[in-house]
Amino acid sequence: MDIRHFRYFLAVARQRNFTRAAEQLGIAPPTLSRQIQDMESELGTRLFNRHQRDVSLTEAGVALMPEADAAVRQFEAAQNNARRAGRGDIGHIELGYVASAVYSGLLQKQVQAFTREYPDVSVSVCESPMAALPVMVLDGRYDVGYVRSPMTLPDGLEAVRLDAEGFVLAVSGESWLSRLPVISPRQLQDETFILPEQISGTLQVAAEGGFAPKLGAQPGGLVAVLALVSLGQGVAVVPESVVGHVGLPGVWYRQLDGCEASSWLSLIHRRFEKSAAVGRYIEQIRCRSELARDGRQR
């Protein structure tokens, strides 16, 4: 027996008539009758009492009906789930991110938009050091990752460019710089720079000021960077999205006059992604990013 026999049995049991059941199934009545007989032969018991115009279930048929119904439902659910998984409608995504993806609000906006459209795809998120994220995506510990670019990616990874933003300067409240409403890059030549994970902003600001930066510690995430700034150990060039989102005692944010330095968030992913659900996420982010760029260009 196979699942087809259970479907035939259920049709006859519900219609109480071979002809009507055959019409419902789209097969000839003799074919249906023969299939039911094959079932009865294999089970070694009759499933139906045959009458002149209709049929009724035997005790064996009554016992089989709920089990056959459950088997057919489970089989159909398995088929449906397999199809949905193949389309990317169900599944799971492991996502890593750097803190500035949260401060900018981009991570929340994109993950929530995806889960609204694909509620049966679960997304687990975890903050990780930016230097480790590409390797973690490449070896499968994460499916995708949000990093701050520009950065060099290993072979096998690609990046979707997302929102760009400028930089601000984080200074200690005890520093003479905190008394200035706007700071020129040239005024920073004697300062020590605490380095965030993405140092391109520091290097660009120094280049615009015409000096080689004096580099201090690189403690890790943005909060750790700002903690050292609050202790008076130096200044830090950080993404402007931290303003209003990360406030530490003793830390002030100041605009950089005439500074054109910028960075952007990127979604990194494996070049040849096999998971349909992950592919759905990447494609949705890529499409939304392209639409946003087209809107700004207009």
Steps between C-alpha positions, in 0.01 A plus 500: 500500500600861452347838576287475186310205649421701813363781284280254311379343823410839651311608189282186508452523876379860475287461187361159605486421131764374256366690198489837674842440656646410161361820348655702781838331447484521122541125439275223369279319756643156413854632563393638839325176591810300411726724709275463805499123449880504489502685834263253658708209368821643642338579836326163514164652587206672335478876535152548352168326507371510142131572456297533182526880476759599756762372741563524873813464708581179680655511846841478332403789271386711796832432675700585188325825411656742756844348447470522122380859528796590726744326264370690195506832687856438620611398153350814347653716773841346433465571129388856566783566744756363257368724224496805730852429621612469139348841425652656813163557670611308809841450655750662734762773463799564727594867479804677643537876527717784622355745750467792259246299297273524805580863583406601145169312525575319172519153654164535672331639190627230266450200728149609595403560136622152411323322786175677418516360147636158601367433852599132489868577451663546841792744528754479783724806544824539691753782530855399407839666451517641148836342421356155575172536310624424146665174608193403704277552196741317272519191722125489566477614860296793367297507181529876451670785682474877528841669494625856458677552170735552332668173589679224311299177477640150456434306180156344505322799654309785341356821646179694443570868554249667732459843661796738511561749780758752609712517813505706817773547756458360851696703758536501875312767691836593655660562161542851360329368186172460687476881519490528120163462327665386176849356457726517195705191414811720512441564872548129577861454398626480860221271625517127571236305309319213668425259216161339436481171309465691171797738487432650155334805657804575712733470202277716280469776762877501550554518125262797474689668786832439329670299776590144598272399789639404838330166558388385842325184615249300292285351777223344288138610476377859500405502868852389594642773274281767661591374846866582432399840364306569821819420695688767309728258314431654161239594242313270263354535151170310514192464275252783548220250573637458855391856584180480699531123538816450705547744783781449750583734788784728403468444123405778260438479127617775268449559129809494277514815289527437127564130550386288206602167651227238506444129538212268434342186633513187287323166512758228436403153383642190335532534123331168428233480769310170506229578757182626335398695813837674519480570128159662555648728767796604285278569199254706703780714647658544156170606340416744780849650484474550123156660534632737770795603281272556200273718715792715617632541145165632381 
